[in-house]
Amino acid sequence: MGNARISLFGCMLFVCSCHVSGQQYNVELAPEFPTTHDIVTLTVSGSWPDSCVPDRSACWVDGQTVYFNVYHSYIPDICLAVVSSWSHMEHVGPLSEGTYPLYVRQTDSNWSHVADIIVSDHQIILLDSEIDVPEGGTSSVGVRLLNPPRSPESPVSISVSRVSGDEDICVKSGSSLFFDSSNYAEPQMVIFEAREDSDYFSNSARFSFQAQGYLTVHVVATEVDNDRPPVFYVDANAKGANDGTSWDDAFDDLQNALSAARLTAQLDEIRIAGGTYKPALAGGNPHTSFEPVSNVWLKGGYAGVAYPHPDYRNTDLHATVLSGDLNGDDGADFTNRTDNVYCVIRVERANAATLLDGLRISGGGNENTWGGGGVFIRKGSLVMDNCVVSRNQANYGAGIHIQSGPALLRHCVIADNSSTVSLGNNGSGIYVSSEKTIRIESCTIAMNKSGENCAGLRAVFTSPILRNSIIWGNEVSNGPAAAAQIDCKSYDARYCCIQDLQPHLRVGGNIAADPLFADSAAGDYHLKSQGGRYDPAAQVWVTDEVTSPAIDAGDPLAPIGTEPFANGGIINIGAYGQTAQASKAWFGTAPCQTIVAGDINGDCTVNLADMAILSRHWLTDFGQ
C-alpha cells in the first residue's frame, strides 16, 4: 500500500492505492490526518469487469473500525463487456483520537483492510509536502503546529532529517524547530538545498518531521537538475559507459533509458538503434511492459554505433522492434506464447506530447491477455506515428487497446493481430473503450483476425475520426462479415478505403474497392502501381501490372508531404500516403522521366488538371 500527499486549496488529501485479492481500490481521505473536530470524507473507487457498476454505498463506524460497503441496488441486466470505473463518497465523524482500520468490500465480496485512519489533535502541519529544489539553489517549507482548540501543554521540539533518497539534497537551515504556547500557530521555515552534482537526474529525497507525542509527517524534495541532455541514445551494441549520453555510450537496454528518463528534467527524445528490444529477459515477468514517459518521444530506426553515421535513419533497413516474445520461440498461428508479456507497451501516465515514432511492436500477449497485447493505453494519451503493430494477441484490441485517451494514430500499419481466443474476441486490430477523441490518419488496418464481433476497428463509446485510411481484409470467424472491418456506434470517415462499406456511406471521398496490397502475406502493405512501388525488402522501386484505386484518392486539400514524383498532386490513402514510400501515380503510359515546370501531377503535360490542383491550394499556408 502506497500513499502520497498533495496540497489541495489549503486542505490535505490522503491518497491510497491498494491491491487486495486481485482487486485494486483507490481510497481518498480528506483531511489527511483528521482531528477530533473533523468530518472525514472518504472516497473509494475501483474498476468493475463490465458496464454494470455498483451504484450504492454505505459507510459506518463500529467501535474503532470503519466499514465502507459498495453494492448494487438493482439487478444487472445487459452489461457491456468492458472494464468500467466506479467511485463512491461517504462521510464519518467526528471521531475520537485513535487509529481506525478501514475495511472495504463490493457487492458481497470479502471485507478487505485497505488503510488506517489516524485521528489526532497532536499534529505537525506542513504548508507544502512536495517541493522542487533547483540544483545549486534552495527551496523552503513552512511548519507549524495544529491550530486551536488548544495550545501545546509543554514546549515541542521538532527535528528534521533525511530518511531516504538523494544525499545531495539536504537541510540547509531549520533542522531543529522549537514551539510553545506563544508561537505554535506561526509557521517557521525549513530551507532545503540541492548541491551541484555531475549527473543529469532529477532525483528526490524524503525528509521526516518528528516530535515526541506528535504524528510524524514527511516532505519529498525533488532536485530540478540543470544538466539536461536533450536526447538519450539506446543501442544494444553500445559498449561504452551505457549512460545514454551519446551513441558510443548509449544505454544497451530500453528499460534503463525509460527509467532514467523519468528522473531527467525536460528530456526531449530517446533515439533507438535498429535491433530487437524486450521488456524483460527470457523467462522474465510477463507483466513487464515498456512504459512511455510524458513529453518524451521514442524514435526508432537509427543506424547506431555499428555504422559510420549512427544518426542515419531508415525504419526498414534499421528496424527497431519492440518484442514481447521473451523466449524468442513464437510459432505460427500464435503458438508458444505462454512466455510472452501481456502488453509490449503500456501507457499509464503519458500525455498528448508523448510520441512513438518508427517502431515495430510485436509478440505481445497470449490467450490470457485481456486487452492491448501490442499497445495498451490504460491512462493518459498518446501519439503514434510511422509504427507497425503486428502479430499481437489479446481478447480485446490485440494490436491496440485504447482505454483512456485521447489518441492520435498517423501513418501506422496495424495488421495480423489475433483475438481468436476464448474470451472477448473483438476489435483485434484496434479496440476503443475510451470516451475521448480517437483520430486515425493515413493508417492501414488489415488482415487482423477475431473470433467474433469485429476484427478491424471497434469503438464502444466514442465516434472515431478516420481520414485517408484503409480498413481491409480483417476476418471474423463466428460473427457477421458486415461488421468485420469496423464496428462503432458511429464514425466520421472521409477519403477512406473500407471493405464492405455500405453504399450510403460511400460519400466524402470514401471507397470500397480492393486497395491491392503488394504482399499482405509477407506484411507488405504498399499499394501496387504501374507507375512505381517501393519494395522495402529489396530497398528498390518496382512496377506492377495493376494500379491500386487508393493511389491519388486521398484528401485533395491535404499536403503532399514527401510523396515522390509523379504523385498526381493528391495524396494516397493508407499508411504510406504523404511519405517518401508512397506508390507513384499512373496515367496510362510509362512514367514521365522529365520534370516539367508547371506539371504538378506528373503526367508530363501542363494542363487544366495542374491548374485545378494549384487553385485548390492557392494561398494556403501549410507552415501554420
N, C-alpha and C positions, 0 to 999 in steps of 0.2 A: 504494500500500500504506500503510495507516494502522495505528497502534498506540496502545494505552492501557495505563497501568499502574495496578494496584489492589492494595491490601493484602489478603492472604489468610492469616489466622492466623499472622502473623509471616513468611510467605514472600512472594516476589514472583512474580507471574504475568504473562507476556507474552502479549498477545492481538493477533493479526494477522488482518485480513480482506482477502483478495486476490482480485481478478477477473483470471483468466487465460484467454484464448481463450474467453470466454463462460461459463466455469465459476468459481464462487465457492468458494474454500477458506477455512476458518477454522482458524487454527493457534494453539494454546496451548502455551506453553513455560514449564516450571517447573523450577528457578528462572529468573527473567527473564534475569539475567546469571550463568550458571554459572561456578564456579571449577574449577580442575583437580582438585578432590576431589569434585565433584558427579556424581551420576547424573542425567541430564537426562530429564525426562518430556515426551514430545511427544504432543499430542492434535490430530488433524486431523479436521475434519468438513466436510460439504458436503451437497449435495442430489442426488437421483437422479430421472430423469424418470418412474419408475414405482415400484411397491412392492417390486420385486426388487432390494434394495440390496446392494452389495458386503458380504461377511461376513467377510473376512480381511484382514490387513495384515502387512507386514514392513518392518523398518527396519534399515539398516546404514550403516556409515561406510566410505568408500573414499577414503583419503588425507585431504584437507581438505574432503571433500564428504559430506553426509548425504542419503541417499535414503529416501523413505517411499512404499511401494507399497501400494495398496488394490485388492483383486481379489475375484472370485467363486471359491468352492471348489465350486460346484455349477453345473449347467446350469439357468438360469432357466426356470421352467415358465409357469404362468399368472400374469400380473402385472397388478395393477390400475393403470389409467391415472391415477395421482395422484402428484404430486411427493412424494417421501419423503426424509427426512433420514438421514444416516449419520454415524457417529463411531467412530474407532479410536484406541487409545492404544498407544504403544511407548516403550521406554527405550533410551538410548545413554549411553556414557561409563563412567568419567570420560574427558574429552578434554584434550589438551594445549592450551596457550594458543594463540589464533588465532581467525580468522573462518572459519566453516563455512557455505557456502551450503546451504540446504535445498531439495531438489527433491521434488515430489510428482507422482504420477500415479495414475489409477484405471482399472482394467481395460483395460490395454494402450493407453491414450492416451499422448500425448507427455509427456515429463517437463517440469514447469513449476517455475521458480525462484520460490518464494513468500516466502522470508525468509532472513535470515542469523543464525546462532547465534554469538554473540561470547563466547568463553571467556577469562577473565582473572582473575588474583589481585590486580590493582590496581583496586579498586573503591571508589567513594563510596556509602555506604549511607544512604538516606533512610528515616526512620521513617514518613513519610507522603509520598505522591506527588500526592495531590489534597486540597486543603483549602478550606474555606469561610471567608471573612473578612467579618464584619459591616461594613456601611457605617458609617464613623466609628469602627471598632474594629480590633482586631488578632487575629491567629492565628499560631501558631508551628509550626515543623517542626524535629525533631531530626536532626542529621547526625553521622556518624562514618565511620571507615574500616573496611574489611573486617577482621573478627576474625582471630586467629591462623589459619594456622600461623606467620606471621611478621609482625613489625612493619615499618614503612616503613624503608628503608635510609637515608633522609635526610628532613629536615623537608618537610612537604607544606602548601602554601598553596592554599586553595580560594576562588575568587571566585564571588559570586552576582550575577546580573544578569538583568534582564527582556529577553527576546528577541522577544516579541510580545504583543499584546493591550492591555487597558485601561490607560492611563497613570495612572489614579487609584489603581491597585494598585501598591504599591512595597515595597521592603525598608526597614523602619524601623531595624533593627539586625541585625548579623551578616552584612554583605555581604562581609566578609573573615574567613576562619577559618584557624586555624593548628594543625596536628597534627604530633606527633613520636612517638617510641617510648614516651613516658611517658603520652600521653593519647589515642592514636589509636582506642581502643575505647570511649571515653567520649563520649556524644552532646553536641554543642554546639548551641545553639538559634539559629535564624534567625527573626526576627519580621517578619511581613508586615502591612502596614497598607492599608486601603481608605479613601481620603479621601472626605469628603462630596461628592456631586455633585448636579446638578439633574435627572438622568434617573431613570427607574424600571426600568432594565435590570440584570439580574444578570450583568454581563459578566465575562470571565475574562482572565487574563494568564499567560503561560508564562515560567518562570524557569529558567535553566541554572546548574548547579553544575559548575565546571570546575577541573581541576588538571593540571599537566603530568605526562604519563605515565599518567593515570587516565582511565577511561571517563567521558564526560560524561553526567550524568543531569539530569532535569527535574522541576519541580513545577508543577502547574497550580493557580493560586489563583483562586477564584471569589467575586466580591463578592455578598453577600446584601443586596440593596437594601432600604432602609427606606421607600421612597416608592412603595408598592404601589398601583396603581389596581385596583379590584375588577373593572372592566369595560373592555373595548376596544369601540370602535364602528367599523363598516365601512359605508361608503355611497359608491357610485360617483359620486354627485352632490356630495359634500363638496368645498368649495373653500378650506377653512381651512388649518391647519398640517399636516393629514394625519398626526398623531401618535397618533390613536386615543383621545384623552382625553375627547372629547365628540362629539355628533353634528355640530356645526359643524366640528370639527377631526378628523373621522373619517378612518381610512385609506380611500383610494379603491380599494384592491386587497386582496383577502382574503389573498393570499400574503404581503404585507407585514405584515398583522396576525398571521398564524401565525408568521412569523419573529420578530417582536417578542415574541410570547407565550412562545417558547422561552427567551427571555432575561429574562423577568419573573417574579419570585418570587410564587407563590401567586395568580396571576390566576384569577378565578372563571369568567368567561364572555366570549365575543365575540358581540356583537349585530350582526346583518347586516340592513341595509335591503333592501327589495324591489328586484329587479333581477337581471341575469344576470352571473355571475362565472365566469371561466375560469382554469384553472391556468397558462396561458401565452398570449402574444399570437398573433395569426393567423400561421400558418406556423411556429410555435414547435416546441419539442422535444416529440414525442408521449409521451415517457417521464415528462413532468412530471405531478404529481398534487398535490392538496391533501392534506396530512398533518396530521391532528388532533394536538393536544398533550395529554399526560396531565393529567388533573384539570380540564381546561378544557371548558366547554360551548360549542358552536357553535349559536346560536339565530337562526333566520331569521324573516321575515315582518313586520319592523318598517316603519313608515311612512317614517322617515328625515327628512332635512332639507327635503325638498320639501313637507312638510306641517306645519301648526301644532303638532301633537302628535307629535313624531318617535318617541316610545316606544309609540304605539298599535300593537297587534299584531293582524294578521289575515293568516294564511298564504295565503288565497285572494286577497284584494284586493291584498296586497303580497307576492306570491310571490317567494321567494328561490330562484333557480335556479342550481345549480352545473352548468355545462355543459362537456362535453369536446369540443364541436364548435368547434374553434379558428377555422376559416374561416367558420363560420355558414352552411354550404351543404348540410347534411344533406338528403337527398331521401327520398322514400317508399321503403318496402321496404329500408331500411338501405343506401341508396346514397350515394355521395360521402363516404365516411368515412375515406379514406386519411390525412387530416389530423388525425383525432380522437385524443385522448390515449388511451393504453391503459387507464388507470384514472382516473376522476374523483377518487375518494377512496381513498387508500392508507394503511392503518394499519400502522405499523412499530413503534411503541413505546407506544401508548396503553394505559391501564389501565381497570378497570371503572368508574372515576369519570368517564370521558370520555363526553360525550353529544353526539349530533347531534339537533337538535330543530327541526322546522318547515322542513326543506329539501326542495327538489325536485332530484333528481340524475338527469341525463340526458345523452345524447350521448357516453357513454364507450365506448371500444372499437371495434374493427373486426375484419375476418376474421383478422387476425394476433394478436389479443389472446388470450392463453392463458386467463386467468380474471379475473373481477371487473371487468367494464367499468364498472359503476357504483361499487361499493364492493368493495375487496379488503382483507380483514383478514388480513394476512400474519403479523404478530407482534403479540402483545398481545391486548386485548379491547376491547369497545365496547358502548355502549347507543345504540339508535336509537329515537326517539320522534316520532310525527307527521310522518314523512317519506314522500315519494313517490319511488320508484325506477323509472324507466321509460325506454324507448327506448334501452337499452344493448345492447351486443353483445360476445360472447366465446365461446370454445369451452366453457368451464366456468363456470357461475354468471355469466351475462351481467349480471344485476341485482346480485347479492351473492355473492361467493365468500368463505367463512369457512375459511381455512386454519389459523388459530390460534383461540383462544377463552379463556374463554367469551364468549358474546354474548347480548344481550337485545334483541329487537325488539318494540316496542309501538305500536299504532295506526298502522302503516305500510301503504302500498299498494305492492306490488311487481308491476308489470304491464307487458305489452307489451315485454318484453325478448326478445332473439333469440339462440339458439345453433344456428342452422341452417347454420353454415359448415362447412368441410371436416373439422375435427378435433374430437374430443371429443363435441360435440353433446349435452350433457345438463345437467340442473339449471339451465335458463336463468333461472328465477326466482331460486332460491337453491341454491347447491351448497356442501355442507359436507364438508371433508376433515379437519377438526379432530376430536380425540377428546374435547374438553371439552364441557361442558353448553351446549346451544343452546336457548334458550327463546323461543317466539314467542307473543305475547299480543295478542289483538284486532287481527289483521292480515288483509289481503286479498292473496292471491297468485293472480293471474288473468291470463288471456289472454297468457301467455308462450308462445313457440314454440321447439321444439327439433327437430333433425334425427332424433334417436333417443334411446332410454333414457327420460329424464324431463324434462318441461318446467316443472313447478311447483317442488317441493322434493325435492332428493336429498341424502341423507347417507350417506357411505360407512362411517364407523367409529363414529359416535355415534348415540344414540337421541334425537331432538329431542323437546322438550316443547311441545305445542300446546294453547292454550286460547282459546276464543271466537274462532276464526279461520275464514276462508273460503279454500278452495283450489278454484278452479273455472275452467273454460274454457281450461285450458292444453292445448296441442296438440303432438303428436309426429307428424312426417310419415312416419318409417320404422320406428317401434317399436310395441310393444303399447299399445293405448289404455288398458288397465287400469292401466298404470304411468305414464300421462301426468301425473297430478296429484301423486303422492307416491311416492317410491321410497327406502325406508330399510330397513335390516336389522330395525329395529323402531322404533316411535314411541309416545309417550304422548299421545293426543289426547282431549280432553274438551270438550264443548259446541262442537264444530266442525261446519262445513258443508263436506263434501268430496265432490266429484263422483265417481261410480262407486265409492263406498265399499262394500266387501263387507258383506253383511247381518250377518255375525257381529261386525263392528266398529261397528255402529250401536248402540252402548251408551255409557254415560257422557254422555248428552246429545248425542251425535253424530247428525247428519242427513245425508241425501244428496239434498236437494230443491233445485231451482233457486233461488238467492238473489234472482233478479230485480233485477239491477243497473239503475240508472236509464238509463245510456247508456255502456256499456263502450267502444263505438267512439270516443266522444269523451273517454274517460278519466274518466268519472264513475261511481264505484263506490258511491255512496249506494244505499240499498235503497228500492225502490218501496213506497209506503204510501198507502192510502186515508185514513189519519189525518193525513198530512202528511210531506213530504220536503223537505229543504233543497236548493235549486238553487244551487251555488256560482258558476256563471257569471252568473246574474241577481241573486244575493245576496237571494233571496226564498224563502218557503216555498210549495210547490205540493202538489197532491194527485194521486194516480194512480187508475187503475181497478182495480188489484190491490194486494195487500199481500204483502210478502216473508215467507216462513216463517222467515227468520233474525231477524225482529224479535221481541224478548222471548223469545229462545230460548237466551240465554247462561246462564252460571252463576248460579243463583238466589241464591247466597250472596255474589256479588261486589257491591261498592258500585256504585250507580247512576252516580256521578260527576256530570257536568253534563248528563246527558240531559234534554231539555226535557219538560215535562208536555204530554200524557199519555204516560208512559213504561212503563206496565204493571207497574212495580215490579221489572222484571227487565231486565238489560242486553241490547242487541242483539249478535248475532255480527257480526264484521267490523271493519274499521279505524275505523269511526265510533261503535262502541259505547262507552258511558261518556263521550262528548263532547257538546258543545252542538249538533253536527250530526247526532246520531242521529235516524233516522226515527222518527216517532211511532207509538204503538200504535193498533190498530183493533179496536173491539169490536162491529162490525156496524152501528153507527149513526154519525151525524155526531159529530165530536169534541166533547167536553164544553167548554162555554165558561165554566163556573163551577168554581172550585177549591173543593171541599167539604172541610172539616176531617174527617180520617179516611179520605178517599178516596185511598188510597196509589197504586193502579194507574191512576187517572184515568178510570174508566168511569162517572163521575157517580153512583155508588152506594157507600155504605159497607156492606160485607157481609163474609161469611166469607173471600172472596178477599183482602181487605185484612188481615184478622186473620191469615191464613196467612203473608203477607209479613212482618207485624210479628213473628210468633212465630219465623220463621226468623232474624231479625236481633236478637232480644231479647238485650239486654246485650252485644252485640258492639261493641267499641270500635275503629272504623276509624281512629282517630287514632294508634294504637300502631304 
